[in-house]
């Protein structure tokens, strides 16, 4: 299952970066995707802290980072394709 998410992250990120307009749009898409992956890693790491029920999901930083990265890529594609063309 992790392989499917990784492939979705790679393909989605590549498509999101390619839909960016000019260099600044592509760099902004990369920053958005990496920021979402960082947020996902933070959420996954925080879920593993603690004891008992508080630490019930250990070692989930990387899967959450991948899932949030796919979400960030989808946001970038939506941002770039829904912009009104002037």
N, C-alpha and C positions, 0 to 999 in steps of 0.2 A: 504494500500500500504506500510505503514511503517513496518507492520508485515512481509511482504514478504522480504523487505530489511534486517530486523533484522535476520530472519531465514537464508538468504543468507550469512550474515556476520558470524553467528555462525557456520554454516556448512562449509563455505569456510575457515574460520580461523582454525577450527579443522582439516580439510584436509590439509591445508598448513603447520600446525605445525607437523602433522604426517608424511609428506613427507620429513621433514628435516633429514639430516644425522647426527647422534650422537647428543649429548646434545648441542654443540655449534651451529649447524645448526638450531635446534629447537628454541633456544634462539634468534638467529639472525632473524628468521621468526617472532617471537613475537615482536621484536623491530621494524622491518619493518612495520608490521601491525599497531602497536601503533603509530609509527611516521606518517604514512599515515592518521590515524584517527585524530591525532593532527593537521596535516596540513588542513584536511577537516573542522575541528572545527574552525580553524583560518579563513579560507576562508568564511565559513558560517557566522561567527560573523562579519567579516569585511564587508560583503555584507549588513548587517543589520544596519550598522552605517550611520549616516547622516540624512538628511531630504529630503523630496520630492523624486525625482527620485533616489537620491543616497542611500536612505534607503528603497528602494522598496521591499526588501526581508527580513523582520524582522523574528527573531526567527528561523533561518535555520541552526544553528551551528550543532545540533545533526543529522539531516538528511544528511548533507554534510559529517559529520564524519563517519556515517555508510556507505555511498556510497564510500568514499575514503578508508575505511577499507576493503570493498569488493574488490576494485581495488588492494589494497596492498596484499591481500590474493592471488589474481590471479597472481600477479607478483611473489610471493613466490613460488607458485606451478610451474610456468613456469621456474623459476630459478633452482628449484630442479630437475625438470624432463628433462630439456634440457642440463644438465651438461654432458659432455662426460665422459663415464665410462672407467677408466683405469685399 
